[in-house]
Amino acid sequence: MPASRRRPLTLLAFALVAILGLAACTGSGGGSSTAQGAPNGDGTSTDSSASVSLEPGAGSDDVAPRDPVSVTVQNGTITEVALTNPEGEEVEGELSEDKTSWSVAEPLGYGKKYTWSGSAKGADGKAVPIKGSFTTVSPSATNGVSSLIGDGRTYGIAMPIRLEFDAPVKDKAAVEKALHVETSPENEGSWAWLSDNAVHWRPKEYWQPNTEVKVRADLYGVNFGDGVYGANDLSLDFSIGRAQIAKGNTQTHRFEIYRDGEKVADYPASYGRESDPNLVTRSGVHVVMSKHDKYFMNNPGYGYEDFEVDWAVRLSNNGEFTHSAPWSVKDQGNANVSHGCINLSATDAKAYFDSALPGDPVEITGSTQELQERDGLYYDWIYSWEEWQSFSALDS
């Protein structure tokens, strides 16, 4: 064949090679190590290499210990993976069933560098490394949480859940979002900030008897505001017992006990003397705080210190107790002569002491002074439900 007739075929061959070469060099972006897959029947190309994504991205800093931390693979599976702290210890994690993702399963530490290692295998059979690092936030300070609720204990139907913080909380909404209460059976309730250092959860009405309660405060790693982070988590499991309500009337001088809706006792009592507003037993719903078979009363302003009484049940922080008062038996049921306590006979005081649980409500009526915030830790029931809900940091 003449040379002049061969030249176009040669040019055509070069053109085809150039086109195919261009197609072979075309691939996906994103910075991942990839390998090109085979062309489809329509002339397009399919990328079958593994693509690795990290959350947070490599080089991130100020990561909160509870932020999502994971590695995800597209067009492949995870062969091996580890996230290691500066001490060389591996962080606990969970691999998905299809082996395309791995997530951290424990909170991380503050102010630490964490490093990824491992590899993924693409559909093309080629390995792609899992690598990179990030650094967690270093708080300006940490703030711890605690509770007076005892784990595994049983309480009365008026018991609030009180969480107390080591320092004032700036971002109350962020903290409240991390607080969880589960009840069985269900009891409607809400958190309320009664100060910058304390938040309470209270049911709308008294707890249903025999309720099981689980409290979780997932606060480690939460930003409390102004660079302060939560120092610890807290979990509590406790029970609500029988429904016992004590009802005291300062005008009839009686102290009645109702259990599960039935009156089981009716004691003569003497309340705080009404001639001095500082000594009046406050009206309102008190909550049993503690019990003491012996207690030493102190009120130097009224002339006594370390005055011993028996069978004392604390009702507030302003000096209100029920206790044995043999010196006022003649006044019990007739007149109010105490310094704010509920005086009972030795027999009646012991009977109530034995029956009471921390968290039992004690409803006082008839006096000239109302229970107030300054009267103790558990003044929760002085508020209506609408008022209580308004103290939440979250929109209802």
C-alpha atoms as a printed R data frame, in Angstrom:
    type eleno elety resid chain resno       x      y       z
1   ATOM     1    CA   MET     A     1   0.000  0.000   0.000
2   ATOM     2    CA   PRO     A     2   1.446  3.500  -0.783
3   ATOM     3    CA   ALA     A     3   2.780  5.533   2.167
4   ATOM     4    CA   SER     A     4   0.355  8.346   1.469
5   ATOM     5    CA   ARG     A     5  -2.531  5.995   2.227
6   ATOM     6    CA   ARG     A     6  -0.966  4.704   5.492
7   ATOM     7    CA   ARG     A     7  -0.486  8.132   7.119
8   ATOM     8    CA   PRO     A     8  -4.184  8.764   8.083
9   ATOM     9    CA   LEU     A     9  -4.416  5.373   9.829
10  ATOM    10    CA   THR     A    10  -1.348  6.219  11.908
11  ATOM    11    CA   LEU     A    11  -2.836  9.576  12.913
12  ATOM    12    CA   LEU     A    12  -6.102  7.879  13.821
13  ATOM    13    CA   ALA     A    13  -4.275  5.384  16.027
14  ATOM    14    CA   PHE     A    14  -2.466  8.217  17.838
15  ATOM    15    CA   ALA     A    15  -5.768 10.002  18.321
16  ATOM    16    CA   LEU     A    16  -7.397  6.923  19.847
17  ATOM    17    CA   VAL     A    17  -4.471  6.407  22.197
18  ATOM    18    CA   ALA     A    18  -4.646 10.038  23.299
19  ATOM    19    CA   ILE     A    19  -8.387  9.791  23.995
20  ATOM    20    CA   LEU     A    20  -8.034  6.525  25.934
21  ATOM    21    CA   GLY     A    21  -5.051  7.934  27.843
22  ATOM    22    CA   LEU     A    22  -7.056 10.975  28.825
23  ATOM    23    CA   ALA     A    23  -9.861  8.745  30.103
24  ATOM    24    CA   ALA     A    24  -7.389  6.599  32.062
25  ATOM    25    CA   CYS     A    25  -5.996  9.632  33.865
26  ATOM    26    CA   THR     A    26  -9.384 11.016  34.885
27  ATOM    27    CA   GLY     A    27 -10.310 10.217  38.540
28  ATOM    28    CA   SER     A    28 -12.112 11.521  41.690
29  ATOM    29    CA   GLY     A    29 -10.643 14.293  43.840
30  ATOM    30    CA   GLY     A    30 -10.710 14.763  47.636
31  ATOM    31    CA   GLY     A    31  -7.101 13.998  48.496
32  ATOM    32    CA   SER     A    32  -7.679 10.247  49.127
33  ATOM    33    CA   SER     A    33  -5.403  7.551  47.783
34  ATOM    34    CA   THR     A    34  -7.471  6.025  44.984
35  ATOM    35    CA   ALA     A    35  -7.133  3.693  41.995
36  ATOM    36    CA   GLN     A    36  -9.156  3.907  38.758
37  ATOM    37    CA   GLY     A    37 -11.837  1.356  38.031
38  ATOM    38    CA   ALA     A    38 -12.838 -0.153  34.708
39  ATOM    39    CA   PRO     A    39 -14.968  1.795  32.174
40  ATOM    40    CA   ASN     A    40 -18.719  1.232  32.040
41  ATOM    41    CA   GLY     A    41 -20.471  0.159  28.833
42  ATOM    42    CA   ASP     A    42 -21.531  3.745  28.125
43  ATOM    43    CA   GLY     A    43 -17.932  4.902  28.008
44  ATOM    44    CA   THR     A    44 -17.918  6.497  31.546
45  ATOM    45    CA   SER     A    45 -15.582  5.450  34.330
46  ATOM    46    CA   THR     A    46 -16.402  3.957  37.806
47  ATOM    47    CA   ASP     A    47 -14.129  4.783  40.757
48  ATOM    48    CA   SER     A    48 -13.770  1.576  42.841
49  ATOM    49    CA   SER     A    49 -11.079  2.802  45.218
50  ATOM    50    CA   ALA     A    50 -11.723  3.321  48.958
51  ATOM    51    CA   SER     A    51 -12.360  6.882  50.182
52  ATOM    52    CA   VAL     A    52 -11.695  7.580  53.882
53  ATOM    53    CA   SER     A    53 -13.434 10.402  55.798
54  ATOM    54    CA   LEU     A    54 -12.529 11.450  59.347
55  ATOM    55    CA   GLU     A    55 -14.718 13.282  61.870
56  ATOM    56    CA   PRO     A    56 -13.373 15.617  63.117
57  ATOM    57    CA   GLY     A    57 -11.091 16.334  60.185
58  ATOM    58    CA   ALA     A    58  -7.385 15.725  60.437
59  ATOM    59    CA   GLY     A    59  -5.644 18.622  62.170
60  ATOM    60    CA   SER     A    60  -8.749 19.781  64.086
61  ATOM    61    CA   ASP     A    61  -8.273 21.283  67.539
62  ATOM    62    CA   ASP     A    62 -10.520 22.322  70.447
63  ATOM    63    CA   VAL     A    63 -12.585 19.154  69.955
64  ATOM    64    CA   ALA     A    64 -14.926 18.571  72.919
65  ATOM    65    CA   PRO     A    65 -14.539 15.127  74.538
66  ATOM    66    CA   ARG     A    66 -18.171 14.274  73.717
67  ATOM    67    CA   ASP     A    67 -18.143 15.477  70.105
68  ATOM    68    CA   PRO     A    68 -18.778 12.758  67.472
69  ATOM    69    CA   VAL     A    69 -15.512 11.026  66.531
70  ATOM    70    CA   SER     A    70 -15.565  8.497  63.695
71  ATOM    71    CA   VAL     A    71 -13.986  7.194  60.505
72  ATOM    72    CA   THR     A    72 -16.165  6.333  57.487
73  ATOM    73    CA   VAL     A    73 -15.190  4.490  54.284
74  ATOM    74    CA   GLN     A    74 -16.922  4.693  50.900
75  ATOM    75    CA   ASN     A    75 -16.321  2.128  48.145
76  ATOM    76    CA   GLY     A    76 -14.644 -0.206  50.581
77  ATOM    77    CA   THR     A    77 -14.395 -1.561  54.120
78  ATOM    78    CA   ILE     A    78 -12.222 -0.982  57.173
79  ATOM    79    CA   THR     A    79  -9.459 -3.559  57.492
80  ATOM    80    CA   GLU     A    80  -8.026 -2.282  60.765
81  ATOM    81    CA   VAL     A    81  -8.349  0.931  62.746
82  ATOM    82    CA   ALA     A    82  -7.181  2.411  66.022
83  ATOM    83    CA   LEU     A    83  -7.423  5.792  67.720
84  ATOM    84    CA   THR     A    84  -4.573  6.242  70.195
85  ATOM    85    CA   ASN     A    85  -4.053  8.759  72.992
86  ATOM    86    CA   PRO     A    86  -0.652 10.308  73.834
87  ATOM    87    CA   GLU     A    87   0.083  7.475  76.264
88  ATOM    88    CA   GLY     A    88  -0.278  4.937  73.452
89  ATOM    89    CA   GLU     A    89  -3.563  3.544  74.752
90  ATOM    90    CA   GLU     A    90  -6.292  2.716  72.267
91  ATOM    91    CA   VAL     A    91  -9.697  4.366  72.633
92  ATOM    92    CA   GLU     A    92 -12.723  2.074  72.811
93  ATOM    93    CA   GLY     A    93 -14.827  2.051  69.670
94  ATOM    94    CA   GLU     A    94 -17.511  0.214  67.719
95  ATOM    95    CA   LEU     A    95 -17.190 -1.120  64.172
96  ATOM    96    CA   SER     A    96 -20.376 -1.182  62.107
97  ATOM    97    CA   GLU     A    97 -21.663 -4.559  60.852
98  ATOM    98    CA   ASP     A    98 -20.778 -3.728  57.263
99  ATOM    99    CA   LYS     A    99 -17.310 -2.547  58.362
100 ATOM   100    CA   THR     A   100 -17.729  0.818  56.652
101 ATOM   101    CA   SER     A   101 -17.577  2.955  59.811
102 ATOM   102    CA   TRP     A   102 -16.019  2.995  63.275
103 ATOM   103    CA   SER     A   103 -17.103  5.316  66.100
104 ATOM   104    CA   VAL     A   104 -15.586  6.196  69.465
105 ATOM   105    CA   ALA     A   105 -17.531  4.595  72.344
106 ATOM   106    CA   GLU     A   106 -16.123  6.515  75.326
107 ATOM   107    CA   PRO     A   107 -15.529 10.172  76.185
108 ATOM   108    CA   LEU     A   108 -12.055 11.444  75.355
109 ATOM   109    CA   GLY     A   109  -9.711 13.325  77.653
110 ATOM   110    CA   TYR     A   110  -9.159 17.058  77.867
111 ATOM   111    CA   GLY     A   111  -6.156 18.688  76.185
112 ATOM   112    CA   LYS     A   112  -4.893 15.548  74.423
113 ATOM   113    CA   LYS     A   113  -3.729 14.708  70.897
114 ATOM   114    CA   TYR     A   114  -5.373 11.629  69.387
115 ATOM   115    CA   THR     A   115  -3.893  9.814  66.387
116 ATOM   116    CA   TRP     A   116  -5.581  7.582  63.793
117 ATOM   117    CA   SER     A   117  -3.930  4.480  62.356
118 ATOM   118    CA   GLY     A   118  -5.121  1.590  60.211
119 ATOM   119    CA   SER     A   119  -6.226  0.924  56.652
120 ATOM   120    CA   ALA     A   120  -9.244  0.400  54.422
121 ATOM   121    CA   LYS     A   121  -9.591 -1.904  51.423
122 ATOM   122    CA   GLY     A   122 -11.344 -0.647  48.331
123 ATOM   123    CA   ALA     A   123 -13.560 -2.553  45.926
124 ATOM   124    CA   ASP     A   124 -10.538 -2.589  43.645
125 ATOM   125    CA   GLY     A   125  -8.620 -4.594  46.249
126 ATOM   126    CA   LYS     A   126  -6.164 -1.820  46.993
127 ATOM   127    CA   ALA     A   127  -5.350 -0.581  50.508
128 ATOM   128    CA   VAL     A   128  -5.820  3.040  51.556
129 ATOM   129    CA   PRO     A   129  -4.277  4.261  54.833
130 ATOM   130    CA   ILE     A   130  -6.318  5.651  57.742
131 ATOM   131    CA   LYS     A   131  -4.184  8.389  59.242
132 ATOM   132    CA   GLY     A   132  -4.367 11.821  60.829
133 ATOM   133    CA   SER     A   133  -4.720 13.391  64.252
134 ATOM   134    CA   PHE     A   134  -6.742 15.950  66.207
135 ATOM   135    CA   THR     A   135  -6.528 17.667  69.600
136 ATOM   136    CA   THR     A   136  -9.203 18.003  72.291
137 ATOM   137    CA   VAL     A   137 -10.043 21.241  74.065
138 ATOM   138    CA   SER     A   138  -8.135 22.450  77.121
139 ATOM   139    CA   PRO     A   139 -10.744 23.992  79.490
140 ATOM   140    CA   SER     A   140 -10.114 27.213  81.336
141 ATOM   141    CA   ALA     A   141 -11.637 25.342  84.321
142 ATOM   142    CA   THR     A   142 -13.861 22.373  85.088
143 ATOM   143    CA   ASN     A   143 -17.080 22.287  87.117
144 ATOM   144    CA   GLY     A   144 -18.183 19.187  89.021
145 ATOM   145    CA   VAL     A   145 -21.697 17.965  89.846
146 ATOM   146    CA   SER     A   146 -22.958 16.032  92.884
147 ATOM   147    CA   SER     A   147 -26.261 15.086  94.512
148 ATOM   148    CA   LEU     A   148 -27.650 14.446  97.972
149 ATOM   149    CA   ILE     A   149 -29.776 11.638  96.526
150 ATOM   150    CA   GLY     A   150 -28.349  8.283  97.584
151 ATOM   151    CA   ASP     A   151 -27.982  5.645  94.877
152 ATOM   152    CA   GLY     A   152 -30.259  2.677  95.583
153 ATOM   153    CA   ARG     A   153 -32.168  4.480  98.345
154 ATOM   154    CA   THR     A   154 -35.944  4.837  98.845
155 ATOM   155    CA   TYR     A   155 -37.568  8.251  99.301
156 ATOM   156    CA   GLY     A   156 -40.930  9.813 100.002
157 ATOM   157    CA   ILE     A   157 -43.326 11.155  97.395
158 ATOM   158    CA   ALA     A   158 -42.221 14.821  97.694
159 ATOM   159    CA   MET     A   159 -38.487 14.256  97.178
160 ATOM   160    CA   PRO     A   160 -36.893 16.586  94.599
161 ATOM   161    CA   ILE     A   161 -33.845 15.557  92.598
162 ATOM   162    CA   ARG     A   162 -31.244 18.159  93.512
163 ATOM   163    CA   LEU     A   163 -28.016 18.470  91.513
164 ATOM   164    CA   GLU     A   164 -25.417 20.852  92.910
165 ATOM   165    CA   PHE     A   165 -22.423 22.298  91.062
166 ATOM   166    CA   ASP     A   166 -19.024 23.264  92.410
167 ATOM   167    CA   ALA     A   167 -19.274 26.710  90.809
168 ATOM   168    CA   PRO     A   168 -21.963 28.844  89.137
169 ATOM   169    CA   VAL     A   169 -23.167 27.606  85.735
170 ATOM   170    CA   LYS     A   170 -23.136 30.139  82.898
171 ATOM   171    CA   ASP     A   171 -24.760 28.177  80.058
172 ATOM   172    CA   LYS     A   172 -27.658 26.587  81.917
173 ATOM   173    CA   ALA     A   173 -29.408 25.479  78.720
174 ATOM   174    CA   ALA     A   174 -26.392 23.438  77.571
175 ATOM   175    CA   VAL     A   175 -26.214 21.768  80.974
176 ATOM   176    CA   GLU     A   176 -29.936 21.092  81.194
177 ATOM   177    CA   LYS     A   177 -29.917 19.406  77.765
178 ATOM   178    CA   ALA     A   178 -27.465 16.866  79.184
179 ATOM   179    CA   LEU     A   179 -29.755 15.948  82.124
180 ATOM   180    CA   HIS     A   180 -32.128 12.987  81.804
181 ATOM   181    CA   VAL     A   181 -34.772 11.532  84.129
182 ATOM   182    CA   GLU     A   182 -36.555  8.247  83.406
183 ATOM   183    CA   THR     A   183 -39.434  7.104  85.609
184 ATOM   184    CA   SER     A   184 -41.490  3.931  85.737
185 ATOM   185    CA   PRO     A   185 -44.422  4.476  85.828
186 ATOM   186    CA   GLU     A   186 -44.239  7.816  84.011
187 ATOM   187    CA   ASN     A   187 -44.316 10.950  86.180
188 ATOM   188    CA   GLU     A   188 -44.557 14.341  84.487
189 ATOM   189    CA   GLY     A   189 -41.864 16.689  85.744
190 ATOM   190    CA   SER     A   190 -39.364 19.416  84.888
191 ATOM   191    CA   TRP     A   191 -35.965 20.820  85.796
192 ATOM   192    CA   ALA     A   192 -35.823 24.211  87.497
193 ATOM   193    CA   TRP     A   193 -32.782 26.372  88.264
194 ATOM   194    CA   LEU     A   194 -33.195 27.549  91.840
195 ATOM   195    CA   SER     A   195 -29.764 29.191  91.827
196 ATOM   196    CA   ASP     A   196 -26.701 29.440  89.585
197 ATOM   197    CA   ASN     A   197 -25.245 26.459  91.464
198 ATOM   198    CA   ALA     A   198 -28.261 24.147  91.783
199 ATOM   199    CA   VAL     A   199 -30.916 22.638  89.538
200 ATOM   200    CA   HIS     A   200 -33.857 20.550  90.812
201 ATOM   201    CA   TRP     A   201 -36.194 18.120  89.077
202 ATOM   202    CA   ARG     A   202 -39.672 17.919  90.569
203 ATOM   203    CA   PRO     A   203 -42.769 16.058  89.410
204 ATOM   204    CA   LYS     A   204 -45.837 18.150  88.586
205 ATOM   205    CA   GLU     A   205 -47.584 16.543  91.543
206 ATOM   206    CA   TYR     A   206 -46.233 14.258  94.246
207 ATOM   207    CA   TRP     A   207 -44.487 11.173  92.888
208 ATOM   208    CA   GLN     A   208 -46.645  8.152  92.226
209 ATOM   209    CA   PRO     A   209 -45.890  5.595  94.956
210 ATOM   210    CA   ASN     A   210 -43.434  2.801  94.084
211 ATOM   211    CA   THR     A   211 -41.906  4.683  91.153
212 ATOM   212    CA   GLU     A   212 -38.466  3.624  89.922
213 ATOM   213    CA   VAL     A   213 -36.257  6.572  88.942
214 ATOM   214    CA   LYS     A   214 -33.103  6.746  86.822
215 ATOM   215    CA   VAL     A   215 -31.118  9.988  86.601
216 ATOM   216    CA   ARG     A   216 -28.277 10.615  84.139
217 ATOM   217    CA   ALA     A   217 -26.221 13.773  84.103
218 ATOM   218    CA   ASP     A   218 -23.975 13.375  81.041
219 ATOM   219    CA   LEU     A   219 -21.953 16.482  81.824
220 ATOM   220    CA   TYR     A   220 -18.332 15.490  81.288
221 ATOM   221    CA   GLY     A   221 -17.192 17.252  78.127
222 ATOM   222    CA   VAL     A   222 -20.134 19.702  78.079
223 ATOM   223    CA   ASN     A   223 -19.289 23.376  77.645
224 ATOM   224    CA   PHE     A   224 -20.728 25.215  80.665
225 ATOM   225    CA   GLY     A   225 -19.850 28.579  79.088
226 ATOM   226    CA   ASP     A   226 -16.816 30.875  79.210
227 ATOM   227    CA   GLY     A   227 -14.446 27.977  78.531
228 ATOM   228    CA   VAL     A   228 -15.565 25.975  81.586
229 ATOM   229    CA   TYR     A   229 -16.391 22.303  80.957
230 ATOM   230    CA   GLY     A   230 -18.052 19.558  82.966
231 ATOM   231    CA   ALA     A   231 -15.705 17.638  85.263
232 ATOM   232    CA   ASN     A   232 -17.745 14.464  85.668
233 ATOM   233    CA   ASP     A   233 -20.870 12.498  84.818
234 ATOM   234    CA   LEU     A   234 -23.390 11.412  87.436
235 ATOM   235    CA   SER     A   235 -25.925  8.584  87.455
236 ATOM   236    CA   LEU     A   236 -28.461  7.704  90.152
237 ATOM   237    CA   ASP     A   237 -31.046  4.963  90.557
238 ATOM   238    CA   PHE     A   238 -33.527  5.282  93.396
239 ATOM   239    CA   SER     A   239 -37.086  4.364  94.352
240 ATOM   240    CA   ILE     A   240 -40.155  6.150  95.666
241 ATOM   241    CA   GLY     A   241 -41.848  4.324  98.498
242 ATOM   242    CA   ARG     A   242 -45.378  4.359  99.917
243 ATOM   243    CA   ALA     A   243 -47.409  7.561  99.906
244 ATOM   244    CA   GLN     A   244 -47.166  9.080 103.381
245 ATOM   245    CA   ILE     A   245 -48.248 12.659 104.065
246 ATOM   246    CA   ALA     A   246 -48.075 14.414 107.431
247 ATOM   247    CA   LYS     A   247 -50.581 17.253 107.900
248 ATOM   248    CA   GLY     A   248 -50.083 19.752 110.697
249 ATOM   249    CA   ASN     A   249 -52.480 22.545 111.648
250 ATOM   250    CA   THR     A   250 -51.085 25.202 113.946
251 ATOM   251    CA   GLN     A   251 -54.573 26.345 114.954
252 ATOM   252    CA   THR     A   252 -56.059 22.960 115.862
253 ATOM   253    CA   HIS     A   253 -52.696 21.839 117.362
254 ATOM   254    CA   ARG     A   254 -52.924 18.451 115.633
255 ATOM   255    CA   PHE     A   255 -50.376 16.463 113.595
256 ATOM   256    CA   GLU     A   256 -52.055 13.821 111.405
257 ATOM   257    CA   ILE     A   257 -50.428 11.044 109.369
258 ATOM   258    CA   TYR     A   258 -52.006  9.761 106.154
259 ATOM   259    CA   ARG     A   259 -50.624  6.654 104.472
260 ATOM   260    CA   ASP     A   260 -51.817  5.586 101.034
261 ATOM   261    CA   GLY     A   261 -54.835  7.850 101.443
262 ATOM   262    CA   GLU     A   262 -55.922  6.648 104.924
263 ATOM   263    CA   LYS     A   263 -55.394  8.455 108.206
264 ATOM   264    CA   VAL     A   264 -53.250  6.206 110.371
265 ATOM   265    CA   ALA     A   265 -52.377  8.571 113.255
266 ATOM   266    CA   ASP     A   266 -53.565 11.793 114.888
267 ATOM   267    CA   TYR     A   267 -51.178 13.314 117.426
268 ATOM   268    CA   PRO     A   268 -51.622 16.360 119.692
269 ATOM   269    CA   ALA     A   269 -48.843 18.837 118.953
270 ATOM   270    CA   SER     A   270 -47.458 22.210 119.920
271 ATOM   271    CA   TYR     A   271 -46.071 24.452 117.167
272 ATOM   272    CA   GLY     A   272 -43.909 27.600 117.154
273 ATOM   273    CA   ARG     A   273 -45.129 30.376 119.398
274 ATOM   274    CA   GLU     A   274 -46.985 33.070 117.456
275 ATOM   275    CA   SER     A   275 -45.829 36.018 119.548
276 ATOM   276    CA   ASP     A   276 -42.493 36.078 117.659
277 ATOM   277    CA   PRO     A   277 -42.453 35.895 113.813
278 ATOM   278    CA   ASN     A   278 -39.003 34.288 113.954
279 ATOM   279    CA   LEU     A   279 -40.395 31.345 115.921
280 ATOM   280    CA   VAL     A   280 -43.577 30.638 113.950
281 ATOM   281    CA   THR     A   281 -43.697 27.215 112.285
282 ATOM   282    CA   ARG     A   282 -43.954 28.067 108.566
283 ATOM   283    CA   SER     A   283 -47.043 27.146 106.541
284 ATOM   284    CA   GLY     A   284 -46.374 25.254 103.324
285 ATOM   285    CA   VAL     A   285 -45.112 21.915 102.073
286 ATOM   286    CA   HIS     A   286 -41.980 20.911 103.946
287 ATOM   287    CA   VAL     A   287 -39.918 17.879 102.931
288 ATOM   288    CA   VAL     A   288 -38.352 15.463 105.409
289 ATOM   289    CA   MET     A   289 -34.603 15.979 105.067
290 ATOM   290    CA   SER     A   290 -33.052 13.678 107.667
291 ATOM   291    CA   LYS     A   291 -33.694 11.712 110.871
292 ATOM   292    CA   HIS     A   292 -31.700 11.684 114.130
293 ATOM   293    CA   ASP     A   293 -32.443  9.548 117.162
294 ATOM   294    CA   LYS     A   294 -30.626 12.256 119.174
295 ATOM   295    CA   TYR     A   295 -30.012 15.839 118.073
296 ATOM   296    CA   PHE     A   296 -28.458 18.878 119.743
297 ATOM   297    CA   MET     A   297 -30.375 22.104 119.153
298 ATOM   298    CA   ASN     A   298 -28.578 25.453 119.043
299 ATOM   299    CA   ASN     A   299 -30.086 28.928 119.102
300 ATOM   300    CA   PRO     A   300 -27.828 31.261 121.127
301 ATOM   301    CA   GLY     A   301 -30.052 34.238 120.373
302 ATOM   302    CA   TYR     A   302 -32.811 32.548 122.331
303 ATOM   303    CA   GLY     A   303 -30.613 31.314 125.148
304 ATOM   304    CA   TYR     A   304 -29.751 27.684 124.425
305 ATOM   305    CA   GLU     A   305 -26.892 25.663 122.924
306 ATOM   306    CA   ASP     A   306 -26.445 21.904 122.527
307 ATOM   307    CA   PHE     A   307 -29.922 21.258 123.868
308 ATOM   308    CA   GLU     A   308 -30.504 17.521 123.415
309 ATOM   309    CA   VAL     A   309 -33.767 16.166 121.979
310 ATOM   310    CA   ASP     A   310 -34.821 12.663 120.973
311 ATOM   311    CA   TRP     A   311 -36.406 11.342 117.751
312 ATOM   312    CA   ALA     A   312 -35.728 14.460 115.687
313 ATOM   313    CA   VAL     A   313 -36.946 14.631 112.075
314 ATOM   314    CA   ARG     A   314 -35.562 17.642 110.176
315 ATOM   315    CA   LEU     A   315 -38.106 19.497 108.016
316 ATOM   316    CA   SER     A   316 -36.100 22.551 106.899
317 ATOM   317    CA   ASN     A   317 -32.853 24.409 107.392
318 ATOM   318    CA   ASN     A   318 -34.424 27.105 109.548
319 ATOM   319    CA   GLY     A   319 -34.622 24.921 112.655
320 ATOM   320    CA   GLU     A   320 -37.941 23.156 112.074
321 ATOM   321    CA   PHE     A   321 -38.072 19.564 113.343
322 ATOM   322    CA   THR     A   322 -40.535 17.171 114.823
323 ATOM   323    CA   HIS     A   323 -39.109 15.785 118.058
324 ATOM   324    CA   SER     A   324 -39.899 14.490 121.494
325 ATOM   325    CA   ALA     A   325 -40.752 17.301 123.924
326 ATOM   326    CA   PRO     A   326 -41.824 15.869 127.277
327 ATOM   327    CA   TRP     A   327 -41.609 19.361 128.839
328 ATOM   328    CA   SER     A   328 -44.510 20.632 126.693
329 ATOM   329    CA   VAL     A   329 -46.885 17.653 126.853
330 ATOM   330    CA   LYS     A   330 -49.492 19.718 128.730
331 ATOM   331    CA   ASP     A   331 -49.482 22.280 125.873
332 ATOM   332    CA   GLN     A   332 -49.558 19.723 123.062
333 ATOM   333    CA   GLY     A   333 -53.011 19.851 121.504
334 ATOM   334    CA   ASN     A   334 -53.754 23.150 123.275
335 ATOM   335    CA   ALA     A   335 -51.172 25.890 122.670
336 ATOM   336    CA   ASN     A   336 -48.136 26.766 120.559
337 ATOM   337    CA   VAL     A   337 -45.090 27.209 122.801
338 ATOM   338    CA   SER     A   338 -42.077 25.923 120.794
339 ATOM   339    CA   HIS     A   339 -39.292 27.802 119.020
340 ATOM   340    CA   GLY     A   340 -40.578 26.651 115.605
341 ATOM   341    CA   CYS     A   341 -40.399 22.890 115.992
342 ATOM   342    CA   ILE     A   342 -43.353 20.527 116.177
343 ATOM   343    CA   ASN     A   343 -43.386 19.239 119.758
344 ATOM   344    CA   LEU     A   344 -44.762 15.729 120.268
345 ATOM   345    CA   SER     A   345 -44.851 13.343 123.194
346 ATOM   346    CA   ALA     A   346 -41.997 10.848 123.394
347 ATOM   347    CA   THR     A   347 -44.264  8.012 122.227
348 ATOM   348    CA   ASP     A   348 -45.732  9.971 119.310
349 ATOM   349    CA   ALA     A   349 -42.379 11.424 118.256
350 ATOM   350    CA   LYS     A   350 -40.870  7.931 118.159
351 ATOM   351    CA   ALA     A   351 -43.815  6.573 116.173
352 ATOM   352    CA   TYR     A   352 -43.508  9.318 113.549
353 ATOM   353    CA   PHE     A   353 -39.712  8.978 113.472
354 ATOM   354    CA   ASP     A   354 -40.029  5.274 112.736
355 ATOM   355    CA   SER     A   355 -42.569  5.828 109.948
356 ATOM   356    CA   ALA     A   356 -40.903  8.744 108.144
357 ATOM   357    CA   LEU     A   357 -38.777  8.591 105.007
358 ATOM   358    CA   PRO     A   358 -36.558 11.375 103.683
359 ATOM   359    CA   GLY     A   359 -38.673 13.005 101.004
360 ATOM   360    CA   ASP     A   360 -42.000 12.633 102.813
361 ATOM   361    CA   PRO     A   361 -44.137 15.778 102.584
362 ATOM   362    CA   VAL     A   362 -45.150 17.597 105.765
363 ATOM   363    CA   GLU     A   363 -47.975 20.016 104.966
364 ATOM   364    CA   ILE     A   364 -48.330 22.793 107.548
365 ATOM   365    CA   THR     A   365 -51.317 25.131 107.557
366 ATOM   366    CA   GLY     A   366 -52.691 27.841 109.847
367 ATOM   367    CA   SER     A   367 -49.621 29.910 110.685
368 ATOM   368    CA   THR     A   368 -48.914 33.562 109.948
369 ATOM   369    CA   GLN     A   369 -45.606 32.899 108.140
370 ATOM   370    CA   GLU     A   370 -45.120 31.083 104.808
371 ATOM   371    CA   LEU     A   371 -42.248 28.756 103.917
372 ATOM   372    CA   GLN     A   372 -39.718 30.655 101.775
373 ATOM   373    CA   GLU     A   373 -36.598 30.052  99.700
374 ATOM   374    CA   ARG     A   374 -34.308 30.921 102.613
375 ATOM   375    CA   ASP     A   375 -35.875 28.226 104.803
376 ATOM   376    CA   GLY     A   376 -34.039 25.241 103.363
377 ATOM   377    CA   LEU     A   377 -32.823 23.123 100.474
378 ATOM   378    CA   TYR     A   378 -36.232 21.694  99.611
379 ATOM   379    CA   TYR     A   379 -38.694 24.530  99.236
380 ATOM   380    CA   ASP     A   380 -39.669 23.256  95.766
381 ATOM   381    CA   TRP     A   381 -43.371 22.864  96.537
382 ATOM   382    CA   ILE     A   382 -43.972 26.519  97.348
383 ATOM   383    CA   TYR     A   383 -44.216 27.131  93.583
384 ATOM   384    CA   SER     A   384 -47.144 26.425  91.294
385 ATOM   385    CA   TRP     A   385 -46.450 24.133  88.342
386 ATOM   386    CA   GLU     A   386 -46.475 27.093  85.954
387 ATOM   387    CA   GLU     A   387 -43.948 28.958  88.107
388 ATOM   388    CA   TRP     A   388 -41.784 25.872  88.368
389 ATOM   389    CA   GLN     A   389 -41.675 25.358  84.594
390 ATOM   390    CA   SER     A   390 -40.637 28.979  84.084
391 ATOM   391    CA   PHE     A   391 -37.398 28.256  85.972
392 ATOM   392    CA   SER     A   392 -36.220 25.841  83.265
393 ATOM   393    CA   ALA     A   393 -33.459 27.130  80.980
394 ATOM   394    CA   LEU     A   394 -35.089 25.427  77.982
395 ATOM   395    CA   ASP     A   395 -38.068 26.582  75.962
396 ATOM   396    CA   SER     A   396 -41.074 24.381  76.711
